[in-house]
Amino acid sequence: MHGPPAVPDDFWNHPSVAAACTDRDMGALISAYRHHPHHLSRVSQDRMAAWLGISQAQLSRYESGENPIDRLDRLRHFALVLGVPGDRLWFDRVVIPAQVGSAETGPPDVLAAPWEATSIARSVEETARSDLAISRRAALTGAAAVTVGSALVEPLQRWLHPLQNLSRWSSHSAISEEELAALQRVADGLRGWGGRGGYGLARKAVLGQLDELAERLQRAPAGPLTERAFFIGAELSKVAASMSFDAGLHNAAQRYYVLAIRMAKAGHNDGFAALCLAAMARQMFDLGRPEDGLELVQLGQYGTRRTGTPALKALLLTREAWAYAQMGKVREFHQAVGMAQDTFAQRSGTEPGYLHSFDEAELEGVIGARCRDLAMHDPSQAVYAEQHIRRALELRDPSKVRNRAFDVIGLARTKMVAGDPEAACGLINEVLPTAAKLSSGRVLRKLEDFAKEAARHRHIPAVQDTRDAIRAIRTA
């Protein structure tokens, strides 16, 4: 009557329980717990809700999948109440199928390397060569743990401290202006590939260029040209991270985001390092780690509190709002969004090139998508989500095909939250031909999220047809 009973160790090996843990679905795990054959009689929803400190209606929505449980504090509370063993906790032990460096040792530990320019260049070279070698061996894969919590945030706090000087022993010539110009043209072209998503030859091209540049930087003397070369390397690392993220290789993405931050530091470009921290925060949000993402954002905000441009500060504020949306913190969310809009309005023509893509359309699209996240906790926020996403679609450059696909999928998910599944499916059907051509892992994952959210309406023919169409694209 007063709490869950003690259960034997093999309780957690039951197929329905194991499947829920594999799917990372706390709602399904609670349902499996209630229906477990170990119990003399099924645990009612009322009793389970009382144990967990929520209403029966909330529990029903969790178990049906109508309201996915993605808040870390709630996941931890439910696991503690039910006594879930530590080895079953997917949210405190994030393990993602990802590319590994070698069968014996794995990739270099980029978080532990010294914050000194020559060591940074060496770490980049080792990591890029490791991944290129794996690609030549037909992409050897395995389970690679993504670093989370204090093990991720604390090493990155070193970004706030002055960097050790470049080694003075080098007598090699500096990288010339002509070489830098050529490198920048290559980086700009490869960045265009990164914006399209996908994985394969384009990513190999980025890693190959990064490998060659890092090798040269280890022998370069201190000076402004070398610093500029480090910044170009930071851009290439971020492109490699984005491509890996799109392909679902979270471990590799995290490595290259970290390397991009370190190279940006060596290039004396704190603004770009903060941009990379914001990208790492987005990855944490994608993995259901809003607290970690918020800490990374705040690290970027603190490091650029005096030097950040209006566009950078506005972007970081949208990432802060993203964390609050996932946590269901309505007041904090709208406060951060309001500050982002006010700061964005202060932009001038002096914003750096790497922030040019953060235009008004992107601002509106990000705010709209985050309002939709918040609507999962508070359905009244759906109306704001639709307003912002529609505005983003009006402003979005037609050439930004992938961004427009994200907008349409976000609008469809908003319609689903608002209780209009048929209109939602109509929007998805419009974007499916584009999604099939893009070959973007992130677009496909957004479509999978829609399919999961639409599952409770699968009795509607239009919904089931759309879910089948999404499945066909995934398996094509």
C-alpha positions in Angstrom: 0.0 0.0 0.0 2.8 2.4 0.8 5.2 1.7 -2.0 6.5 -0.9 -4.5 7.3 -4.3 -3.0 10.8 -5.9 -3.0 11.3 -7.9 -6.2 13.9 -10.5 -7.1 16.9 -9.8 -9.3 15.4 -11.8 -12.2 12.3 -9.5 -12.2 14.2 -7.1 -14.5 15.0 -9.8 -17.0 11.4 -10.3 -18.1 11.1 -9.7 -21.9 8.6 -6.8 -21.5 10.8 -5.1 -19.0 14.0 -5.6 -21.0 12.3 -4.4 -24.2 11.2 -1.2 -22.4 14.7 -0.5 -21.2 16.1 -1.2 -24.7 13.6 1.2 -26.2 14.4 3.8 -23.5 10.7 4.2 -22.7 9.9 4.8 -19.1 6.2 4.7 -19.8 6.5 1.3 -21.2 8.7 0.2 -18.3 6.1 1.3 -15.8 3.4 -0.6 -17.7 5.6 -3.7 -17.8 6.2 -3.4 -14.1 2.5 -3.2 -13.4 1.6 -6.2 -15.5 4.7 -8.3 -14.4 3.7 -12.0 -13.7 5.7 -11.8 -10.4 2.9 -9.8 -8.8 0.1 -11.9 -7.3 -2.4 -9.5 -8.9 -1.9 -6.7 -11.4 -0.8 -3.4 -9.9 -3.6 -0.8 -10.7 -2.9 2.5 -12.3 -4.3 4.3 -9.3 -1.9 2.5 -7.0 1.1 3.0 -9.2 0.3 6.7 -9.6 0.1 7.1 -5.8 3.6 5.4 -5.5 5.0 7.8 -8.1 3.3 10.9 -6.8 1.3 11.7 -10.0 -2.3 11.5 -11.1 -3.8 8.4 -12.7 -4.5 10.5 -15.8 -0.9 11.5 -16.1 0.2 7.8 -15.7 -2.2 6.8 -18.4 -0.8 9.3 -20.8 2.8 8.2 -20.0 2.0 4.5 -20.5 0.1 5.1 -23.8 3.0 7.2 -25.2 0.9 10.3 -25.5 3.3 12.2 -23.2 6.8 10.8 -23.5 8.8 11.1 -20.3 12.0 13.0 -21.2 12.7 15.1 -18.1 15.8 13.8 -16.4 14.6 14.6 -12.9 11.3 12.7 -13.5 13.1 9.7 -15.0 15.4 9.5 -12.0 12.5 9.8 -9.5 10.5 7.1 -11.1 13.5 4.8 -11.3 14.3 5.4 -7.7 10.7 4.7 -6.5 10.5 1.4 -8.5 14.0 0.3 -7.5 15.3 0.0 -11.1 18.9 -1.4 -11.1 21.6 0.9 -12.2 22.6 -1.3 -15.2 19.1 -0.7 -16.6 19.2 3.1 -16.4 19.7 4.3 -20.0 19.4 8.0 -19.1 22.4 8.1 -16.7 24.6 5.8 -18.8 24.2 7.2 -22.3 25.4 4.5 -24.8 24.9 5.1 -28.5 25.9 2.8 -31.4 28.7 4.8 -32.9 32.0 4.5 -34.8 35.0 3.5 -32.7 38.6 4.4 -33.3 40.1 0.9 -33.4 39.2 -2.5 -32.2 41.9 -2.4 -29.5 42.1 1.1 -28.0 39.3 3.1 -29.3 39.6 6.8 -30.4 41.8 9.3 -28.6 40.5 10.9 -25.4 40.0 14.4 -26.7 38.8 15.7 -23.3 41.9 14.7 -21.5 44.5 16.2 -23.8 46.5 19.2 -22.7 45.2 22.7 -23.6 48.3 23.7 -25.5 48.3 24.5 -29.2 50.8 21.8 -30.4 49.0 19.1 -28.3 45.7 20.3 -29.7 46.9 19.9 -33.3 48.3 16.4 -32.5 45.0 15.3 -30.9 43.2 16.5 -34.1 45.6 14.6 -36.3 45.3 11.4 -34.3 41.5 11.5 -34.2 41.1 12.3 -37.9 43.5 9.5 -38.9 41.8 7.0 -36.6 38.4 7.7 -38.2 39.8 7.6 -41.7 41.4 4.2 -41.0 38.1 2.9 -39.7 36.4 4.2 -42.9 38.9 2.2 -45.0 38.0 -0.9 -43.0 34.4 -0.7 -43.9 33.3 1.3 -40.9 34.0 -1.0 -38.1 31.3 -0.2 -35.5 30.6 -0.9 -31.8 29.0 0.6 -28.7 30.7 3.8 -27.7 29.7 5.8 -24.6 28.9 9.4 -25.1 30.4 11.4 -22.2 27.8 13.2 -20.1 27.4 15.0 -16.8 30.4 16.4 -14.9 32.8 14.2 -16.9 31.9 16.3 -20.0 31.3 19.7 -18.5 34.3 20.0 -16.1 37.1 19.4 -18.7 35.5 22.0 -21.0 35.7 24.6 -18.3 39.4 24.8 -19.1 38.2 26.8 -22.2 37.8 29.8 -19.8 41.5 29.9 -18.9 44.3 31.3 -21.0 45.8 28.8 -23.5 49.4 27.8 -23.1 51.7 29.3 -25.7 52.7 27.5 -28.9 56.0 25.6 -28.6 58.8 27.9 -29.4 61.2 25.2 -30.7 59.6 25.2 -34.1 61.8 26.7 -36.8 59.5 25.8 -39.7 58.0 28.6 -41.9 54.6 29.9 -41.1 51.6 29.1 -43.3 51.4 31.7 -46.0 48.6 34.0 -46.8 48.0 32.2 -50.1 47.8 28.8 -48.3 45.4 30.3 -45.8 43.2 31.6 -48.6 43.1 28.2 -50.3 42.4 26.5 -47.0 39.5 28.9 -46.4 38.0 28.2 -49.8 38.2 24.4 -49.1 36.6 24.9 -45.7 33.8 27.0 -47.2 33.0 24.4 -49.8 33.0 21.5 -47.3 30.8 23.5 -45.0 28.2 23.5 -47.8 28.3 19.7 -47.8 27.9 19.7 -44.0 24.7 21.7 -44.3 23.1 19.1 -46.5 23.5 16.3 -44.0 24.5 12.8 -45.0 27.6 10.8 -44.5 30.3 9.1 -46.6 32.7 10.6 -49.1 32.0 14.2 -48.0 32.9 13.4 -44.4 36.1 11.6 -45.5 37.0 14.7 -47.5 36.6 16.9 -44.4 38.6 14.5 -42.2 41.4 14.2 -44.8 41.7 18.0 -45.0 41.6 18.2 -41.2 44.4 15.6 -40.9 46.7 17.5 -43.3 46.1 20.8 -41.6 46.7 19.4 -38.1 50.0 17.8 -39.2 51.2 21.2 -40.6 50.1 23.0 -37.4 52.2 20.9 -35.2 55.3 22.3 -36.9 54.0 25.9 -37.2 55.5 28.8 -35.2 53.5 31.1 -33.1 51.9 34.0 -34.9 48.7 35.5 -36.4 48.8 33.3 -39.5 49.0 30.1 -37.4 46.1 31.4 -35.3 44.0 31.9 -38.4 44.9 28.4 -39.6 43.8 27.0 -36.2 40.4 28.8 -36.7 40.0 27.2 -40.1 40.7 23.9 -38.5 38.0 24.6 -35.9 35.5 25.2 -38.8 36.5 21.9 -40.4 36.1 20.1 -37.0 32.6 21.5 -36.6 31.6 20.4 -40.1 32.9 16.9 -39.2 30.9 17.0 -36.0 27.7 18.1 -37.8 28.1 15.4 -40.4 28.6 12.8 -37.7 25.6 14.1 -35.7 23.4 13.9 -38.8 24.5 10.3 -39.3 23.6 9.4 -35.7 27.3 8.9 -34.8 27.0 10.8 -31.5 30.3 9.7 -30.0 32.2 10.9 -33.1 30.2 14.1 -33.2 31.1 14.8 -29.6 34.8 14.3 -30.3 34.8 16.7 -33.2 32.8 19.4 -31.3 35.4 19.2 -28.5 38.2 19.5 -31.0 36.5 22.4 -32.7 36.3 24.2 -29.3 40.0 23.5 -28.6 41.1 24.7 -32.1 39.0 27.8 -31.8 40.7 28.5 -28.5 44.1 28.1 -30.2 42.9 30.4 -32.9 41.8 33.0 -30.3 38.2 32.9 -31.4 36.1 32.6 -28.3 32.9 33.4 -30.2 33.3 30.3 -32.5 34.1 28.2 -29.4 30.9 29.3 -27.8 29.0 28.4 -31.0 30.4 24.9 -30.8 29.4 24.7 -27.1 25.9 25.6 -28.3 26.0 22.8 -30.9 27.2 20.3 -28.2 24.2 21.5 -26.1 21.9 20.7 -28.9 23.3 17.2 -29.0 22.6 16.8 -25.3 19.0 17.9 -25.9 18.7 15.3 -28.7 19.9 12.7 -26.1 17.4 13.8 -23.5 20.0 15.5 -21.3 18.7 19.1 -20.9 20.6 19.7 -17.6 23.9 18.9 -19.3 22.9 21.0 -22.3 22.0 24.0 -20.1 25.4 23.8 -18.4 27.2 23.8 -21.8 25.2 26.8 -22.9 25.9 28.7 -19.7 29.6 27.9 -20.1 29.5 29.5 -23.6 27.5 32.5 -22.2 30.0 33.1 -19.4 33.0 32.9 -21.7 31.6 35.5 -24.1 29.7 37.7 -21.7 32.0 40.7 -22.6 32.9 39.9 -26.2 29.9 38.1 -27.7 28.0 39.8 -30.5 24.2 40.3 -30.4 23.7 37.4 -32.8 25.8 35.0 -30.8 24.2 36.0 -27.5 20.7 35.6 -29.1 21.7 32.1 -30.4 22.9 31.1 -26.9 19.7 32.4 -25.4 17.6 30.2 -27.8 19.6 27.2 -26.6 19.0 28.2 -23.0 15.3 28.3 -23.8 15.6 24.9 -25.5 16.7 23.4 -22.1 13.8 25.0 -20.3 11.3 23.7 -22.9 12.5 20.1 -22.4 12.3 20.6 -18.6 8.7 22.1 -18.9 9.7 25.4 -17.3 7.2 27.8 -19.0 8.2 31.0 -17.2 11.9 30.6 -17.7 11.4 29.6 -21.3 9.5 32.7 -22.3 11.9 34.9 -20.4 14.8 33.5 -22.3 12.9 33.8 -25.7 12.1 37.4 -25.0 15.7 38.2 -24.2 16.8 36.4 -27.4 14.4 38.4 -29.5 15.5 41.7 -27.9 19.2 40.9 -28.3 18.7 39.7 -31.9 17.2 43.1 -32.8 20.4 44.8 -31.8 22.4 43.1 -34.6 24.6 45.2 -36.9 26.6 44.5 -40.0 29.6 43.4 -38.1 28.5 39.9 -37.2 31.1 37.2 -38.1 30.5 35.0 -41.1 29.9 31.9 -39.1 26.8 33.5 -37.7 25.2 34.6 -41.0 23.1 31.5 -41.1 21.4 32.6 -37.8 19.0 34.9 -39.5 15.4 35.9 -38.6 14.1 32.7 -40.3 16.3 30.5 -38.2 15.4 32.5 -35.0 11.7 32.0 -35.7 12.2 28.4 -36.6 14.1 27.6 -33.4 11.6 29.4 -31.2 8.7 27.7 -32.9 10.2 24.2 -32.5 11.0 24.8 -28.8 7.4 26.1 -28.2 6.3 22.8 -29.6 8.6 21.0 -27.2 7.1 23.0 -24.4 3.6 22.1 -25.6 4.4 18.5 -24.7 4.2 19.7 -21.1 1.7 22.6 -21.6 -0.6 22.1 -24.7 -1.6 25.8 -24.6 1.9 26.6 -26.0 1.0 24.9 -29.3 -0.5 28.1 -30.7 2.7 30.0 -30.3 4.6 27.2 -31.9 2.5 27.4 -35.0 2.8 31.1 -35.2 6.6 31.1 -35.1 7.1 28.1 -37.4 4.8 29.6 -40.1 6.7 32.9 -39.8 10.0 30.9 -40.3 8.6 29.2 -43.5 7.6 32.7 -44.9 11.2 34.0 -44.3 13.2 30.8 -45.1 15.3 30.9 -48.2 14.0 28.3 -50.6 17.5 27.0 -51.1 17.6 25.9 -47.4 15.8 22.7 -48.2 16.7 20.7 -45.1 15.8 23.6 -42.8 12.4 23.9 -44.5 11.9 20.2 -44.0 12.6 20.7 -40.3 10.1 23.5 -40.2 7.3 21.5 -41.9 7.9 18.5 -39.7 7.9 20.8 -36.6 4.6 22.3 -37.8 3.1 18.8 -38.3 4.2 17.7 -34.8 2.6 20.9 -33.4 -0.7 20.0 -35.2 -0.5 16.6 -33.6 -0.1 18.1 -30.1 -3.0 20.5 -30.8 -5.2 17.5 -31.6 -5.5 17.7 -35.4 -3.8 14.5 -36.6 -5.2 14.6 -40.1 -3.8 18.1 -40.8 -0.5 16.9 -39.3 -0.4 14.0 -41.7 -1.1 16.3 -44.6 1.9 18.3 -43.8 4.1 15.2 -43.4 2.9 13.9 -46.8 4.0 17.1 -48.4 7.6 16.9 -47.0 8.1 13.1 -47.5 9.4 13.4 -51.2 11.9 16.0 -50.1 13.0 13.9 -47.1 13.5 10.9 -49.3 16.0 12.9 -51.5 17.9 14.5 -48.7 19.4 11.4 -47.1 19.6 13.2 -43.8 19.7 11.2 -40.7 18.3 14.0 -38.6 15.3 14.5 -40.9 14.6 10.8 -40.7 14.8 10.9 -36.9 12.4 13.8 -36.8 10.0 11.8 -39.0 10.4 8.8 -36.6 9.5 11.1 -33.7 6.3 12.1 -35.5 5.4 8.5 -36.2 5.8 7.7 -32.5 3.7 10.7 -31.5 1.0 9.7 -34.0 0.8 6.1 -32.7 -2.2 6.9 -30.4 -4.2 8.0 -33.5 -3.3 4.9 -35.6 -6.9 3.9 -35.8 -7.4 6.9 -38.2 -6.7 5.6 -41.8 -4.8 8.8 -42.8 -2.5 8.5 -39.8 -1.7 4.8 -40.4 -1.0 5.5 -44.1 1.4 8.3 -43.1 3.2 6.1 -40.6 3.5 3.4 -43.2 5.0 5.9 -45.7 7.5 7.1 -43.1 8.5 3.4 -42.4 8.9 2.9 -46.2 11.4 5.8 -46.4 13.3 4.6 -43.4 13.7 1.1 -44.9 14.4 2.2 -48.5 
